[in-house]
Amino acid sequence: MAIMPMKQTVTRIRKSGSDWDGTEAEERTQLKCAITEGAKLVRSMSGTSGVQGVTSSEDVSTAQIYFDKLADVQITDEFEYTNELGITRKYSPLTIDIKRLNGKPILTVVSV
């Protein structure tokens, strides 16, 4: 039994082979998960170039994908998720954390 409800589905895209000689193959696997999405506006102030008050901002999309126990995910995988609004997003992992309880894996958290 999962520690949290896994009601969403994400598609793991794993590529194998070589891109340069055209033998690259793509394997798509549906995995049950729980996902939290978010977006934030990141602002930075420039003061080092001699011009004071110049700001830059960019929108940053973040998500955490939670899998039950020890999931077969790699840092080279891509994840495709369609949310409740019908918007499909493709994510690449930044970090993969395995949460353990008494040495046993209970949750895999992929930050994208």
Secondary structure, 3 states (H helix, E strand, C coil): CCCCCCCEEEEEEEEECCCCCCCCEEEEEEEEEEEEEEEEEEEEEECCCCCCCEEEEEEEEEEEEEEECCCCCCCCCEEEEECCCCCEEEECCCEEEEEEECCEEEEEEEEC
